[in-house]
Amino acid sequence: MKNIKKTDPAIYQLIRKEEKRQREVLEMIPSENYTSKAVMEALSTALTNKYSEGYPKKRYYQGNKVVDEIEIIAEERAKKLFGVPFANVQPYSGSPANSAVLMALLEPLKDKIMGLSLAYGGHLTHGSHVSFSGIYFKTVSYELGKDELLDYDAIEELALKEKPKLIICGFTAYPRTIDFKRFGQIADKVGAYLLADISHIAGLVAAGAHPSPVPYADIIMTTTHKTLRGPRGAILMVTEKGLKKDPDLPEKIDKAVFPGLQGGPHDNQTAAIAVALLEASKGSFKAYGKQIVANAKKLAQELIKYEFNLVSGGTDNHLILIDLANKNVNGAVAALALEVAGIVVNKNAVPEDSLPPFYPSGIRLGTPAITTRGMKEKEMIKIAQWINEAVSEVQNVHLPVSKEERKIYWKNFKKEVVKNRKLLQISMEVKSLTSKFPLP
Ligand code: DSN
């Protein structure tokens, strides 16, 4: 990075600092990962200089012969990896991609979306009232059952009553296998389109570590930077089933992405997606996907030994959601303490959470990034021990209920917790472990 170092030392230093942070911590946010060097290299190329509005061989800008080839390769690799007849690799990321699906299929203020409530592990774009999806479309949310699992009978009943035009399955905080077949049957029964948002689990699907939604969904959306381990971005796919239902789906999706919602695609991102898709087609990626799940299961098992209350009782995929109520600690407090200890997780709402999303009852953590570093079951035992020690350090820290008091308390707590000796000692041990597992 000799050029940026010379031109902009401030940004250079900050990038180096962030690289160091990523290297030294246990990165356990389940939606994050470490890309390969090859993906990074593709991102940092002359492709970022180009405008390519339109699609391969139908561009509004000259000079796109090379970009056309790159985009076609990316599309073909996506189609092959997931077994679908159509792919659009242009969405900038997950939210624009989901918005494009809504724009392609639904009439604003008239048609209805049915998705998992955000508070139960859905996504903003699945119909939350604070997002585009909930503001411009009618929405109805399903929730989890009392056992914290998807209740397919209740979902079917709700769908029959509400008659949504689009049902969305695929979640951000659901630790269990999704029954895509059942979702497909429910959608068929009520004549709805089924969108499978597999952003979190795409890498697992590609690796054969989670069932694929392909025979059951009409449209599939995935971001490319989570378990799939590519650059930030997203892919929209239409399945054979979707094509049969509506042969114009690919054209509708294309039009919604551009010119409907976006301008020119980020061609460097497209190239990096192509590289990641190639990597995901290799045998070593299959082993990676399976190890993500094996690690998550082992970590879950160990956490249960420390009496952590895991939502749904465990995990089948890459993520774990912990309800900290029995530990007498708020999720925001625990997440901050863990960060001081070098373990980076999300604070997260749990089903039927009575606390606000900024200070929720739980934490969400996962194994995609640490598995990329080569960590296995043995390391999960140690990590569970550290998580337990770190959370124990802040047990019985009670956040005031009043907003104003909480703000002041939180400010002081943030100042204090970074000096906690036990947490700092764990962070040194974490550093010693991570130094043995280099980044790609
Ligand atoms: N922001 C993503 C996550 O962390 O799960 C969802 O889009």
Boltz pocket constraint, residues with backbone or C-beta under 6 A from the ligand:
constraints:
  - pocket:
      binder: B
      contacts: [[A, 31], [A, 94], [A, 123], [A, 172], [A, 199]]
      max_distance: 6.0
